[in-house]
Amino acid sequence: MGKAIEPIAVGRGHRISGKIDLQNGEGFKDTTKADVAIEFTQPESAVDNIKRCLDLHIPVVVGTTGWYERYDEVAEYCKKKDGTVFYASNYSMGVNVFFKLNEYLAKLMNNYPEYEVSVDETHHTQKKDSPSGTAITLAKSVLSNLGRKKEWVNHATNNPHELVINSFRVDPAPGTHVVTYHSEIDDIEIKHHAYSRKGFAQGAVLVAEWLPGRKGMFTMDDFLQF
C-alpha cells in the first residue's frame, strides 16, 4: 500500500517527509514536521504506530485492520493527547458506496425470512487478518439491520442466528467481497471487486488531505457525509 500511496500523493503535489518500515523503526523521529501520517502495516503493530503518531502530534490515517478490539484504548489515548485518528476498514470510495447498498439491502430483506445471507471475501495470501476488516464491516451492518441474525462467525454453521463469513486467500487478489441472499428459488447478490490497490490508496490520500486541523476519532462516514 505504501508503494501505491506514494505516487498518488506526489502526483497531487505532496512531499513524502518520511517512510517507516520493519527496517526503519526509528524513522518516527524524522517525521515531526509531517502534516499527516498514513499507516498501513500489520494488526500487531498498528496500535503502537498510532500512539507514536499521537505522541508526535501528527494526525494519522489508519488503513490497518485487525486491531479494533483495542479501539477503546486508542480512543482514550487520542483524547488524552488531544490528537486525531482516522480509521476505516476500506478507503475505496466504491467500497463505501457498497457499504451503504449492503445496509439498505439488509433492511429490505427483513421481510423475507426465506433468504439466508452470507458474506464471502477473497484476498491475496499476504493478508494476515481473516476475515477482512471490510467483510466484518459488511457483516456488522447486516447484523444491525437484519433482525434474524445476531452474530457473525468465520466458519460453517447450522445456527440460523449466525451470519457466516467465508474467507479465501489466493494470489493475485486485491480484494473481492460478495453479500448473497440465497433461497430455494433464487439468489440476490451484491459484489465489489477491486482490480488493484489504487482505489484504496487514492482514498487514503484524499482523507489525509482532509484530516489536518480536525481533532478526535473519525471514520469514512465523517469524510463522505453520507
N, C-alpha and C positions, 0 to 999 in steps of 0.2 A: 504493500500500500504506500509506503514511503516513496518508492520509486515511481509510483503512479501520481502521487500528490505533487512532487517537486516540479515537474514540467508545467503542470496546470497553474501552480502558484506563481512561478516565474513568468509564465505567459500572461498572467493577469497583473504583472508589474510589481510583484512582491520579491523581497530578498530573503533567502534562507539564511538565518543567523546561526544555526547550529543543527547538527544531526547527531542523534544518540542511538546507539545500538548495543548489542551484547559486549562488543569490544571497546565501547566508548562510554562507560557508565559515568565517568567523571565529567562528561561533556555538559552537564547541567550548569556548571559554574560559568560556562561561556555564553549562556542564553539569557543573562539578566537584562539585556536590552531588547529582548524579543517582545513584540506586541501580543503574541498569542502562541500557544504550543498546540500541536496536533499529535495525539497519542494513539498509535496503532501498534500494540505489542502482543502480549500474551496475558491470559487471565491472572496468572500467578504474580505478575509484575505490575499490573495496571494500577492498583491502589497506591502502591509506593510511588509510582511515577506521578500520579495525580497529586499526592501530598507534597512531593518535591516541587511541583509547579506552583502549588498554593503557597508554599514557604517562600518562593521567589516572587510572589505576587504576579504571576503570569496566568492569564486566563487560559484554560485548557479545553480543547475539543477532544473528547474521548470516543474512539471508534472500537476499542477492545470490548468484547462481551465476555460473559462468564464470571464476572466479579460482582454481580448485582446483589448477591446475598450480603455483601458488605456496604450496600447503599447507605444505610443509616449512619454508619461510621464515616463515610465520605461526606455526606450532607452535613454532619455535625462539624467535621473538620473544616469544610468550606465556610460554614457560618462563623466558626471561631477565627478564621483567617480573613474574614470579610472578602472572600475570593469569588471566583467564577468558574463553574464547571458546566460544560455542555456534554450530555451523554445521549447516545442513540444506538439502537441495535442495528440500524442501517441508515446511511446517509444518502442513498439514492432517492431522487425526487420521485421516480416511478414507483419504487417500493412503498414510499409513504402514501402515495395515492392508492396503492394496492391495500395498504392497511385500512384505509377508510372504506374501500369496497368490501373488504372482509368483515368489518364491523357492521355495515349496513346489511350484508347478506345474512349474517348470523341473526340479526333482529327479525328479518323476514322469515327465516326458517324455524322460528319458534312455533309457528302454526302448522308445521309439517313434521310430526314426530316419526314418520316412517323413513325419514332420511337419516343415515348415520354419517357423521362428519369425521374427517381425518385430515392431518397435515403431513405432507411429505416435503423433506428438504434434502438437497443434494449439493455437496461442496467438494472442493479439492482435498486430497489426503493430508495436506499440511494443517488444515483447520483442526485445532485441538478440542474445542468445546463442542459437545454434542448433547442435545440438539443445538442448533444455531440460535443465536440471540434473536434473529429475525423470526424463526419458527416459534420461539417462546412468546414473542410479542403477538404473533398471529393467534397462538393458542389462548393466551390470556384474554384477547379481545373476544374470541369465541365464548370463553367461559363467562365473561361479563355480560354477554348479550344473548346467550342461548341457555335457557333455564335448565334444560335436562342434563347439562354437563357441569361437573363440579371440580374436576382437577385434570391436569394433563399427565400423561405417562409416556415414556420413551421405549415402550415395548408393547407387544400384542396383549390384548385384554378382552375378556368377555363381560366386564363390568360396564353396564350401559351408562353409568355416570362418569366414566373416564374417557378423555379425549386422547387418542393415540397420535403421537408424533413419530413418523418413520424417518430415520436418518440414514443417508447414504454418503459414502466417501469414495469418490472416483476422480481420476485425472483425465483430461483437464476439465474443471467445472468451477467457474467463478461463483455460481450460486443460482439455484432454481428452487422456487417454493410453490407448492400447489396445495390449495384447500379444496377438498372434494366432499360433496354431499351425495351419498350413494343410497339408492333404493332398489327394489326388485325390478322396477320398470325403466329407470333412467338414472343418469348422473348429472349433477350440476358441479361445474369446476371453474375455479379462477386460478390463474397461474401468472407468476412473474419469473422471467428467465433473463439473467444478466449475460451479455455477450463478453464483457470484460470488466475490469475493476474501475474503468474510467468514470462511470456514473457515481460510484461510491466516493472516489477521490474528489471529483468536482463538487459534490455536495458538501464534503468536509471543508473544502476551501471556501465555499460560499458562506458556510456557517462561521468559519474563522474570521471572515471579513465583517460579519455582523456582530460578533461577540464582544470585542473590546468596548469598555465603558459601561457594561452591564455587571450586576452583582447577583450572585445566587446560583441556584441549580436550574438548568434549562434543558428542554427536550425539543424534538422536531415540531411538536405542536406549537411551541412558542415561536419558533422560527417561521413556520409556514402559515400560522394563524388560521388553521382550518376551522 
